[in-house]
Amino acid sequence: MDFQLLISLAIVHLIALASPGPDFALVVRLATQESRAAAVASAMGIAVAILGHTLLSLTGVSLLIKSSEVLFTLVQLTGASYLAWMGLGAVKAAWLHWRDKFTLEQCTKGKGLTVYQGFMQGLYTNILNPKALVFFITLFSTLITPQISLATKSAAAALLFGLSFIWFSFIAIVLSKPNIQLKMKQASPLINLVTGLVFIFVALMIINGLLTSL
């Protein structure tokens, strides 16, 4: 097993995880506004999506999608549409609740998302982001050569899944503590606005990339 390769993958992946983006914004929003279970479920959804990207990249399916203009365009349009829809929903929530006042009791009520919904939001946010697909294609085409053993590839998939779940679960658990949630709840309109703008910005970047390639 190539431990040096695994360490390199872990470092690059941790840097990517710590970078602000739709995944991070989603977990912060759910952790501060929904139940802890829903927030942790979204972390699992993101980790499962990352595992999916990893397996697709290792088997060459992602590269096949990327090399097909029609398939990749479809992936980009689907991803941009979903991210834009999520972004507009967050901006709308910010607009509607900008003047809301919250108490600790309100923080424990009205948590609308179920565990399943939290999981699916995390899954869709990552798996439908074509930038994630391109990231993993680039990462694995650079570091994973045909000579790499199956054991190392399997360990790489498990490693990226584990790091993703641990990182986003940590954020979800810390930010969903009642006292922190109360403080963050006061800023929920701002969190919604920032989250929405992040999603919309990524969607616009995807669309811009599509138009540029035409």
The 8 nearest C-alpha neighbors of each residue, nearest first, counted from 0:
[[1, 151, 2, 150, 148, 154, 147, 5],
 [0, 2, 4, 3, 151, 5, 147, 148],
 [3, 1, 5, 4, 0, 6, 151, 7],
 [2, 4, 6, 5, 1, 7, 8, 0],
 [3, 5, 7, 2, 6, 1, 8, 142],
 [4, 6, 2, 8, 7, 3, 9, 155],
 [5, 7, 9, 3, 8, 4, 2, 10],
 [6, 8, 4, 10, 5, 9, 3, 11],
 [9, 7, 5, 11, 6, 10, 12, 4],
 [8, 10, 6, 12, 7, 11, 13, 5],
 [9, 11, 13, 7, 12, 8, 6, 14],
 [12, 10, 14, 8, 13, 9, 7, 15],
 [11, 13, 15, 9, 14, 10, 8, 16],
 [14, 12, 16, 10, 15, 11, 9, 17],
 [13, 15, 17, 11, 12, 16, 10, 18],
 [14, 16, 12, 18, 13, 17, 11, 19],
 [17, 15, 13, 18, 14, 12, 163, 166],
 [16, 18, 14, 15, 13, 19, 23, 166],
 [17, 19, 15, 16, 20, 14, 23, 13],
 [20, 18, 23, 17, 24, 21, 16, 22],
 [19, 21, 23, 22, 24, 18, 197, 198],
 [20, 22, 24, 23, 198, 25, 197, 124],
 [23, 21, 25, 24, 20, 26, 125, 124],
 [22, 24, 26, 25, 20, 21, 19, 27],
 [23, 25, 21, 27, 194, 22, 26, 20],
 [24, 26, 28, 22, 23, 27, 21, 29],
 [25, 27, 29, 23, 28, 24, 30, 38],
 [28, 26, 30, 24, 25, 29, 31, 23],
 [27, 29, 25, 26, 31, 30, 32, 24],
 [28, 30, 33, 38, 32, 26, 31, 27],
 [31, 29, 175, 171, 38, 27, 174, 28],
 [32, 30, 180, 28, 29, 175, 174, 183],
 [31, 33, 29, 30, 28, 184, 110, 34],
 [32, 34, 110, 29, 30, 31, 37, 112],
 [35, 33, 37, 36, 110, 38, 30, 32],
 [34, 36, 38, 175, 37, 30, 39, 172],
 [35, 37, 39, 34, 38, 114, 40, 113],
 [38, 36, 114, 117, 40, 34, 35, 39],
 [37, 39, 30, 35, 41, 29, 40, 171],
 [40, 38, 42, 36, 168, 41, 37, 171],
 [39, 41, 118, 37, 43, 42, 38, 117],
 [40, 42, 118, 121, 117, 44, 38, 43],
 [43, 41, 39, 167, 45, 40, 44, 168],
 [44, 42, 40, 46, 41, 45, 164, 47],
 [45, 43, 122, 121, 118, 41, 47, 42],
 [44, 46, 121, 122, 48, 42, 43, 47],
 [45, 47, 43, 49, 164, 163, 160, 48],
 [48, 46, 50, 44, 49, 45, 43, 51],
 [49, 47, 51, 45, 126, 122, 50, 46],
 [50, 48, 52, 46, 51, 47, 53, 45],
 [49, 51, 47, 53, 48, 160, 52, 46],
 [50, 52, 48, 54, 49, 53, 55, 47],
 [53, 51, 49, 55, 50, 54, 56, 132],
 [52, 54, 50, 56, 51, 55, 156, 57],
 [53, 55, 57, 51, 56, 52, 58, 50],
 [56, 54, 60, 52, 61, 58, 53, 57],
 [55, 57, 61, 59, 53, 54, 58, 136],
 [58, 56, 54, 59, 55, 53, 139, 152],
 [59, 57, 55, 56, 60, 54, 61, 53],
 [58, 60, 56, 62, 61, 57, 55, 63],
 [59, 61, 55, 63, 62, 58, 56, 64],
 [62, 60, 56, 64, 55, 63, 59, 65],
 [61, 63, 65, 59, 64, 60, 66, 136],
 [62, 64, 60, 66, 61, 65, 59, 67],
 [65, 63, 61, 67, 62, 66, 71, 70],
 [64, 66, 62, 71, 63, 67, 61, 68],
 [65, 67, 63, 64, 62, 68, 71, 70],
 [68, 66, 64, 70, 65, 69, 71, 63],
 [67, 69, 71, 70, 72, 66, 65, 64],
 [68, 70, 72, 67, 71, 73, 64, 74],
 [71, 69, 73, 67, 72, 68, 64, 74],
 [70, 72, 74, 65, 73, 68, 64, 69],
 [71, 73, 75, 69, 74, 70, 68, 76],
 [74, 72, 70, 76, 71, 75, 77, 69],
 [75, 73, 71, 77, 72, 76, 78, 70],
 [76, 74, 72, 78, 73, 77, 129, 79],
 [75, 77, 79, 73, 78, 74, 80, 72],
 [78, 76, 74, 80, 75, 79, 73, 81],
 [77, 79, 127, 128, 75, 81, 80, 76],
 [78, 80, 202, 76, 82, 81, 77, 75],
 [81, 79, 83, 77, 78, 82, 76, 84],
 [80, 82, 84, 78, 83, 79, 85, 77],
 [81, 83, 85, 79, 198, 84, 80, 202],
 [84, 82, 199, 86, 80, 85, 81, 202],
 [83, 85, 81, 87, 86, 82, 80, 88],
 [86, 84, 82, 88, 83, 87, 81, 89],
 [195, 87, 85, 198, 83, 199, 89, 88],
 [86, 88, 90, 84, 89, 85, 195, 91],
 [89, 87, 91, 85, 86, 90, 84, 92],
 [88, 90, 195, 191, 92, 86, 91, 87],
 [89, 91, 192, 93, 195, 87, 92, 88],
 [90, 92, 94, 88, 93, 89, 87, 95],
 [93, 91, 89, 95, 90, 94, 96, 88],
 [92, 94, 188, 90, 191, 91, 192, 96],
 [95, 93, 91, 92, 97, 96, 90, 188],
 [96, 94, 92, 93, 97, 91, 98, 188],
 [97, 95, 99, 93, 98, 94, 188, 92],
 [96, 98, 188, 94, 93, 99, 95, 189],
 [99, 97, 96, 100, 95, 188, 94, 93],
 [98, 100, 96, 97, 101, 185, 188, 95],
 [101, 99, 98, 185, 102, 184, 96, 97],
 [102, 100, 105, 185, 99, 184, 103, 106],
 [101, 103, 105, 104, 106, 181, 100, 184],
 [102, 104, 106, 105, 181, 107, 101, 177],
 [105, 103, 102, 106, 107, 108, 101, 181],
 [106, 104, 108, 102, 107, 103, 101, 109],
 [107, 105, 103, 104, 108, 181, 102, 180],
 [106, 108, 105, 104, 103, 109, 110, 34],
 [109, 107, 105, 106, 110, 104, 111, 33],
 [108, 110, 111, 107, 105, 106, 33, 112],
 [111, 109, 33, 108, 34, 112, 32, 107],
 [110, 112, 109, 113, 33, 34, 108, 32],
 [113, 111, 116, 110, 117, 37, 33, 114],
 [112, 114, 116, 115, 37, 117, 111, 36],
 [115, 113, 37, 117, 116, 40, 36, 118],
 [116, 114, 118, 113, 117, 119, 40, 37],
 [117, 115, 119, 113, 118, 114, 112, 120],
 [116, 118, 41, 37, 114, 120, 40, 115],
 [117, 119, 41, 40, 44, 115, 121, 116],
 [118, 120, 122, 116, 121, 117, 123, 44],
 [121, 119, 117, 123, 122, 118, 124, 116],
 [122, 120, 41, 44, 45, 124, 118, 119],
 [121, 123, 44, 45, 119, 48, 120, 124],
 [124, 122, 126, 120, 125, 127, 121, 119],
 [125, 123, 121, 122, 127, 120, 126, 128],
 [124, 126, 128, 123, 127, 122, 45, 48],
 [125, 127, 48, 123, 128, 122, 124, 49],
 [128, 126, 78, 123, 125, 124, 129, 77],
 [127, 129, 78, 125, 130, 131, 126, 124],
 [130, 128, 132, 131, 75, 127, 133, 78],
 [129, 131, 133, 128, 132, 134, 205, 75],
 [132, 130, 134, 129, 133, 128, 135, 125],
 [131, 133, 129, 130, 135, 134, 52, 136],
 [132, 134, 136, 130, 131, 135, 137, 129],
 [135, 133, 131, 137, 132, 136, 138, 130],
 [134, 136, 138, 137, 132, 133, 139, 131],
 [135, 137, 133, 139, 134, 138, 56, 140],
 [138, 136, 134, 140, 135, 139, 141, 133],
 [139, 137, 135, 141, 136, 140, 134, 142],
 [138, 140, 143, 142, 141, 136, 137, 135],
 [139, 141, 137, 138, 143, 142, 136, 144],
 [140, 142, 139, 138, 137, 143, 144, 136],
 [141, 143, 139, 140, 138, 144, 4, 8],
 [144, 142, 139, 140, 141, 147, 145, 138],
 [143, 145, 146, 147, 142, 140, 141, 139],
 [146, 144, 147, 143, 148, 140, 57, 149],
 [147, 145, 144, 148, 143, 149, 151, 152],
 [148, 146, 145, 144, 143, 151, 149, 152],
 [147, 149, 151, 150, 146, 152, 0, 145],
 [148, 150, 152, 151, 153, 147, 154, 0],
 [149, 151, 153, 148, 152, 154, 0, 147],
 [150, 152, 154, 0, 148, 153, 149, 155],
 [153, 151, 155, 149, 154, 150, 156, 148],
 [154, 152, 150, 156, 155, 151, 149, 157],
 [153, 155, 151, 157, 152, 156, 158, 150],
 [156, 154, 158, 152, 153, 157, 151, 5],
 [157, 155, 153, 159, 158, 154, 53, 50],
 [156, 158, 154, 160, 155, 159, 161, 153],
 [159, 157, 155, 161, 160, 156, 154, 162],
 [160, 158, 162, 156, 161, 157, 163, 155],
 [159, 161, 157, 46, 163, 50, 158, 162],
 [160, 162, 158, 164, 163, 159, 157, 165],
 [163, 161, 165, 159, 164, 160, 166, 158],
 [164, 162, 46, 160, 166, 161, 165, 159],
 [163, 165, 46, 161, 167, 166, 162, 42],
 [164, 166, 168, 162, 163, 167, 169, 161],
 [167, 165, 169, 163, 168, 164, 162, 170],
 [166, 168, 42, 170, 169, 164, 165, 171],
 [169, 167, 171, 165, 39, 170, 42, 166],
 [168, 170, 172, 166, 167, 171, 165, 173],
 [171, 169, 167, 173, 168, 172, 174, 166],
 [170, 172, 168, 30, 38, 169, 174, 173],
 [173, 171, 169, 175, 170, 174, 168, 35],
 [174, 172, 170, 175, 171, 176, 169, 179],
 [173, 175, 30, 171, 176, 172, 31, 179],
 [174, 176, 30, 172, 180, 35, 173, 31],
 [175, 177, 179, 174, 178, 180, 173, 172],
 [178, 176, 180, 179, 181, 175, 103, 106],
 [179, 177, 181, 180, 176, 182, 103, 175],
 [180, 178, 182, 176, 181, 177, 174, 183],
 [179, 181, 177, 183, 31, 175, 178, 182],
 [182, 180, 184, 178, 179, 183, 103, 177],
 [181, 183, 179, 184, 180, 185, 178, 186],
 [182, 184, 180, 186, 185, 181, 31, 179],
 [185, 183, 187, 181, 186, 182, 180, 31],
 [184, 186, 183, 182, 187, 101, 100, 181],
 [185, 187, 183, 184, 189, 188, 190, 182],
 [186, 188, 184, 190, 189, 185, 191, 183],
 [189, 187, 93, 97, 191, 190, 186, 96],
 [188, 190, 192, 186, 187, 191, 193, 93],
 [191, 189, 187, 193, 192, 188, 194, 186],
 [192, 190, 89, 194, 188, 93, 189, 193],
 [191, 193, 90, 189, 195, 93, 190, 194],
 [194, 192, 196, 190, 195, 191, 189, 197],
 [195, 193, 191, 197, 24, 192, 196, 190],
 [86, 194, 196, 89, 90, 192, 198, 193],
 [195, 197, 199, 193, 198, 194, 200, 192],
 [198, 196, 200, 194, 195, 199, 193, 201],
 [199, 197, 86, 195, 82, 201, 196, 200],
 [198, 200, 83, 202, 196, 86, 201, 197],
 [199, 201, 203, 197, 202, 198, 196, 204],
 [202, 200, 204, 198, 203, 199, 197, 205],
 [201, 203, 79, 199, 205, 200, 204, 83],
 [204, 202, 206, 200, 205, 201, 207, 199],
 [205, 203, 207, 201, 202, 206, 208, 200],
 [204, 206, 208, 202, 203, 207, 79, 201],
 [207, 205, 209, 203, 208, 204, 210, 202],
 [208, 206, 204, 210, 209, 205, 203, 211],
 [209, 207, 211, 205, 206, 210, 204, 212],
 [208, 210, 206, 212, 207, 211, 205, 213],
 [211, 209, 207, 213, 212, 208, 206, 205],
 [210, 212, 208, 209, 213, 207, 206, 205],
 [211, 213, 209, 210, 208, 207, 206, 72],
 [212, 210, 211, 209, 208, 207, 68, 72]]
